[in-house]
Amino acid sequence: MKTTITLSVLLLVLLGMPQVQARSPNVLLLCVDDLRPELNCFGKSYIHSPHIDQLAATGRAFHRHYVQAPTCGASRYAMLTGTYGPAGNGALFERAKEIGEHPDAVLPSMPAWFRKRGYTTVSVGKVSHHPGGRGGPDWDDESIPEMPNSWDRHLMPSGPWQHPRGAMHGLAHGEIRGNSKSGHAKKMDVYQSATGGDAIYPDGRTTDEALRQLDQLTADDQSPFFLAVGIIRPHLPFGAPANYMTPYIDAELPPIAHPNKPNGQTTWHRSGEFRQYNLWGMDPNEDGDFATSVRKHYAACVSYADAQVGRILERLEQSGQADNTIVVLWGDHGWHLGEHAIWGKHALFEESLHSPLIIRAPDMINPGVRSDALVESIDIYPTLCDLAGLPKPSMVQGDSLTPVMNDASRSRGVAISYKAGAQTIRTASHRLIKHKDGFVELYDHGSDQGETENVASMQPDLVKSLVDEMESRLKGSSR
């Protein structure tokens, strides 16, 4: 009887005490440059990416994720602001200038929103367009921030590559692209596979710094963290340590889908970024062996990037914070490996706009089940707000993916993308592209012809309805 009374008194005391609030979930955002959804977790692939595949097995892989723009700066603007925005690589610097002139009129970026609500925000590597997030000729001028008010620490370890601009296009042991004014490669080889550890290329050192930051952030039990890590590879040039090339030396690659230059008016281009590099006098559109070599070195770069993802996720597990951390892996856009006779991005074809998105959240329902819902990069901002229990800014144009996180079978509507001079809308069955001069491309993805046969003249009603929907969605944006 006495024991029962004592326990009752203790229970009453505990009920009267203020309850300790659980720490808000951390956020780990992993941005990978130029990453195609050519991974085993997105369908059968010859590319080895075990760590990203494992993340997909424990999270939600969005198999129909589309970026807003087929270029780094504009795509990252959209993801980091949750809005449709300018089409050029200078989008975030334009936004920074506007903040300086009219600070109250600019929507807070995603990290700024979390920072204002008690999160420690840290960026390492290429998260915004410039690795380290600064302007100037060598991208290291602290007086020119790319994302004002967003980061407590915005870091880019340049090592032997001298500065962030050098690291962005760096090959092994400090080799950098030479001309800071024109940006031309100046005979830098388009691919390379040097012997050595991960740190002989820039991403190895970026990951080393990310691990140091993760150790510091997880040791702090006072505030949640928002850590963004930007991995440069597989961006050009395709350089990775030789051990990542080994699995591909004798690999049989599938044929390139629809490899011919398209007929008629399209957003096709001459692969100018790719052709700035030393190609040893070869053309992958004419030389099948060279095309295969390029594809294999791209694959090696993906495996190298995957290894960096693995190192970061392993350290997160070791920290004891994995169960309270939302993890997002995002590819900033796709990349053509010969499809439509393009080697690069910058077009509005599927290959430029379709990229991987994986989200893993604490206590998520049915992890490992894929989603085929159409989703956009602008959806990441409101999704992270929902998952972290934060309000969503009213100006964000994306929609939260938490309903799809809870039920992978749910479907969603359309995806919008754009580049200078053209805009596109992707539905479950079609892609429409409207050019500035009014010309329209319409492709039927239910057909074997895919994005090789323009059927706009055959379906005028569908063209009108898709144009109307696209323009309605973009109305009021900075597009």
DAPEQUI-V225676 format. One record per backbone hydrogen bond with DSSP energy under -1.0 kcal/mol. NH is the residue of the N-H (numbers start at 1). CO is the residue of the C=O. Records with the same first field share a line. If there is no record, write none. Layout:
# DAPEQUI-V225676
NH->CO, CO
This chain:
# DAPEQUI-V225676
5->1
6->2
7->3
8->4
9->5
10->6
11->7
12->8
13->9
14->10
15->11
16->12
26->324
27->225
28->326
29->227
30->328
31->229
32->330
33->231
39->37
42->39
43->40
53->49
54->50
55->51
56->52
57->53
60->359
62->357
63->371
66->375
67->353
75->71
76->72
77->73
78->74
79->75
80->76
81->77
82->78
91->88
94->90
95->91
96->92
97->93
98->94
99->95
100->96
101->97
102->98
105->102
110->80
113->109
114->110
115->111
116->112
118->115
119->114
120->224
122->226
123->153
124->228
125->155
126->230
127->125
132->125
133->130
135->144
139->136
141->135
144->141
146->133
150->147
152->121
153->121
155->123
161->158
162->159
163->161
165->138
167->163
168->164
170->167
171->175
173->200
175->172
183->179
190->278
192->238
200->197
201->198
204->201
206->202
207->203
208->204
209->205
210->206
211->207
212->208
213->209
214->210
215->211
216->212
217->213
218->214
219->215
226->120
227->27
228->122
229->29
230->124
231->31
235->232
238->190
239->237
240->192
242->194
244->241
245->242
246->242
248->245
249->246
275->271
277->274
278->188
282->279
286->283
287->283
291->287
292->288
293->289
294->290
295->291
296->292
297->293
298->294
299->295
300->296
301->297
302->298
303->299
304->300
305->301
306->302
307->303
308->304
309->305
310->306
311->307
312->308
313->309
314->310
315->311
316->312
317->313
318->314
319->315
320->317
324->321
325->322
326->26
327->360
328->28
329->358
330->30
331->356
332->32
334->352
336->344
338->342
340->258
341->338
342->339
346->70
352->349
353->349
354->350
355->65
358->329
359->60
360->327
364->361
368->59
369->366
371->61
375->64
377->66
379->376
380->377
383->379
384->380
385->381
386->382
387->383
388->384
389->386
390->385
396->393
397->82
398->82
405->401
406->402
407->403
410->407
415->426
417->424
418->68
419->422
422->419
423->434
424->417
425->432
426->415
427->430
431->443
432->425
433->441
434->423
435->439
436->421
438->435
441->433
443->431
445->429
447->444
450->447
455->442
458->455
463->459
464->460
465->461
466->462
467->463
468->464
469->465
470->466
471->467
472->468
473->469
474->470
475->471
477->474
478->84
